[in-house]
């Protein structure tokens, strides 16, 4: 299981590659998800599983 406290650094190719492999998505999909919901792995994973329909909490304020 992935530790939800982990964060993805979208500016580091090694981080993007590692997390794309772990989450079984393309690097582009991962970066799009990080852009949409932030860098917390739990949020990115939830976003990807939901088909990308989530909104960042900050956007709701």
C-alpha positions as MATLAB code, in Angstrom:
seq = 'XXXXXXXXXXXXXXXXXXXXXXXXXXXXXXXXXXXXXXXXXXXXXXXXXXXXXXXXXXXXX';
ca = [
       0.000    0.000    0.000;
       1.165    3.518   -0.791;
       1.763    5.848    2.149;
      -0.718    8.719    1.683;
       1.746   11.188    3.214;
       4.018   10.843    0.183;
       4.247   13.700   -2.258;
       5.060   13.750   -5.955;
       7.597   16.276   -7.215;
       6.413   17.087  -10.753;
       9.647   18.988  -11.428;
      11.874   15.931  -10.910;
      11.815   13.387  -13.719;
      12.825   10.561  -11.370;
       9.851   11.293   -9.112;
       7.436   11.514  -12.040;
       8.734    8.264  -13.534;
       8.633    6.443  -10.182;
       5.086    7.520   -9.311;
       3.746    6.982  -12.827;
       4.980    3.384  -12.630;
       3.601    2.876   -9.107;
       0.203    4.295  -10.050;
       0.230    2.591  -13.474;
      -0.408    5.718  -15.518;
       1.560    7.635  -18.106;
       3.842   10.438  -16.983;
       1.555   12.904  -18.748;
      -1.496   11.616  -16.894;
       0.389   11.877  -13.614;
       1.456   15.463  -14.253;
      -2.097   16.388  -15.276;
      -3.396   14.869  -12.036;
      -0.800   16.710   -9.922;
      -1.772   19.943  -11.671;
      -5.444   19.256  -10.954;
      -5.300   18.184   -7.297;
      -1.840   18.917   -5.923;
       1.157   16.754   -5.101;
      -0.184   14.486   -2.333;
      -0.134   10.894   -3.574;
      -3.462   10.067   -1.920;
      -5.169   12.965   -3.718;
      -3.560   12.088   -7.049;
      -4.499    8.428   -6.716;
      -8.108    9.312   -5.821;
      -8.274   11.716   -8.768;
      -6.969    9.108  -11.196;
      -9.358    6.425   -9.922;
     -12.328    8.785  -10.224;
     -11.572    9.522  -13.846;
     -10.111   12.933  -13.132;
     -13.273   14.666  -11.957;
     -11.992   15.923   -8.601;
     -11.411   19.557   -7.744;
      -8.729   20.858   -5.410;
     -10.155   21.908   -2.046;
      -8.644   25.383   -2.531;
     -10.802   25.814   -5.641;
     -13.949   25.398   -3.558;
     -13.241   28.421   -1.372;
];
